[in-house]
Amino acid sequence: MHKSEVLQKIREVGLVPVLRADSEEEALAIAYALEAGGVTVLEVTMTVPGAIDAIRRLASEAGDRILVGAGTVLDPETARACMLAGAQFIVSPALNLRTIELCRRYNVAVFPGGLTPTEIVTAWEAGADAVKVFPCSAVGGAKYLKAIKAPLPQIELIPTGGVSLATAAEFLEAGAIALGVGGDLVDNKAIRAGKPEVITENARKYLEIVAAHQGKTS
């Protein structure tokens, strides 16, 4: 998939679930529970044991249905390994200019982390496709995002940290192009309890919020 199509898909779905798990098998179970709920974008974080193998399996088994990215990527070497495994976008909690450079070289979408206005502008000037505002909840949540967007409307932002069913609409109204969602959606306990339908149902609820927002802004 071309980078422009990757970016459009993320904007359309409006969610980037942050998939953390204790094993490769658990990661795949979560991914398929999300897909059952209609969420066909996700990032497998490098904190998952065997994360690159999980990305490779997802890309191989479901790459025609699920847009698979890599998260918690801290350096260009890891980014390259993820790309070779099939990751179609790269996400980081921090700003590493060499990682942005590598992603641009291979025409892969990259969402580095930034929190302050300086970090966000630096990431954008370096070629970030969007900036992951993290940890957004620690500095004011949706109100902070809105304050950042006021002077920087040209920079696309993906808030992560503090996004929940209760706050999702506020973040979208504040100007987010998509929401980075962690534990409120990616419920590992549900998978371990043999209840993937919990994740599936929450995925549907998030998509309803996104659809309502997109309906208002279209």
ChimeraX attribute file (.defattr): number of C-alpha atoms within 10 A of each C-alpha:
attribute: neighborCount
match mode: 1-to-1
recipient: residues
	/A:1	10
	/A:2	10
	/A:3	16
	/A:4	12
	/A:5	11
	/A:6	19
	/A:7	18
	/A:8	11
	/A:9	15
	/A:10	18
	/A:11	17
	/A:12	14
	/A:13	19
	/A:14	25
	/A:15	24
	/A:16	25
	/A:17	27
	/A:18	25
	/A:19	27
	/A:20	24
	/A:21	24
	/A:22	13
	/A:23	15
	/A:24	19
	/A:25	13
	/A:26	17
	/A:27	26
	/A:28	18
	/A:29	18
	/A:30	24
	/A:31	27
	/A:32	19
	/A:33	23
	/A:34	27
	/A:35	20
	/A:36	17
	/A:37	19
	/A:38	17
	/A:39	24
	/A:40	24
	/A:41	22
	/A:42	25
	/A:43	24
	/A:44	30
	/A:45	25
	/A:46	22
	/A:47	15
	/A:48	20
	/A:49	16
	/A:50	16
	/A:51	23
	/A:52	23
	/A:53	15
	/A:54	24
	/A:55	29
	/A:56	20
	/A:57	16
	/A:58	25
	/A:59	20
	/A:60	12
	/A:61	11
	/A:62	16
	/A:63	18
	/A:64	12
	/A:65	13
	/A:66	19
	/A:67	23
	/A:68	27
	/A:69	28
	/A:70	29
	/A:71	28
	/A:72	21
	/A:73	24
	/A:74	20
	/A:75	17
	/A:76	17
	/A:77	12
	/A:78	17
	/A:79	26
	/A:80	18
	/A:81	13
	/A:82	25
	/A:83	20
	/A:84	13
	/A:85	20
	/A:86	23
	/A:87	26
	/A:88	25
	/A:89	25
	/A:90	28
	/A:91	28
	/A:92	25
	/A:93	20
	/A:94	21
	/A:95	23
	/A:96	18
	/A:97	16
	/A:98	14
	/A:99	25
	/A:100	27
	/A:101	16
	/A:102	17
	/A:103	22
	/A:104	16
	/A:105	9
	/A:106	11
	/A:107	14
	/A:108	22
	/A:109	25
	/A:110	29
	/A:111	29
	/A:112	32
	/A:113	28
	/A:114	26
	/A:115	23
	/A:116	13
	/A:117	15
	/A:118	10
	/A:119	17
	/A:120	25
	/A:121	17
	/A:122	16
	/A:123	26
	/A:124	20
	/A:125	11
	/A:126	15
	/A:127	19
	/A:128	26
	/A:129	24
	/A:130	24
	/A:131	29
	/A:132	31
	/A:133	30
	/A:134	23
	/A:135	17
	/A:136	22
	/A:137	17
	/A:138	11
	/A:139	13
	/A:140	13
	/A:141	22
	/A:142	24
	/A:143	15
	/A:144	18
	/A:145	25
	/A:146	20
	/A:147	14
	/A:148	20
	/A:149	18
	/A:150	11
	/A:151	10
	/A:152	14
	/A:153	11
	/A:154	10
	/A:155	20
	/A:156	20
	/A:157	26
	/A:158	26
	/A:159	32
	/A:160	25
	/A:161	18
	/A:162	23
	/A:163	23
	/A:164	19
	/A:165	16
	/A:166	11
	/A:167	12
	/A:168	24
	/A:169	19
	/A:170	19
	/A:171	25
	/A:172	22
	/A:173	16
	/A:174	20
	/A:175	21
	/A:176	26
	/A:177	21
	/A:178	25
	/A:179	29
	/A:180	24
	/A:181	24
	/A:182	18
	/A:183	16
	/A:184	17
	/A:185	24
	/A:186	26
	/A:187	19
	/A:188	21
	/A:189	14
	/A:190	14
	/A:191	19
	/A:192	11
	/A:193	8
	/A:194	10
	/A:195	14
	/A:196	22
	/A:197	15
	/A:198	18
	/A:199	26
	/A:200	22
	/A:201	17
	/A:202	19
	/A:203	25
	/A:204	17
	/A:205	15
	/A:206	25
	/A:207	18
	/A:208	12
	/A:209	17
	/A:210	22
	/A:211	15
	/A:212	12
	/A:213	17
	/A:214	15
	/A:215	9
	/A:216	9
	/A:217	8
	/A:218	5
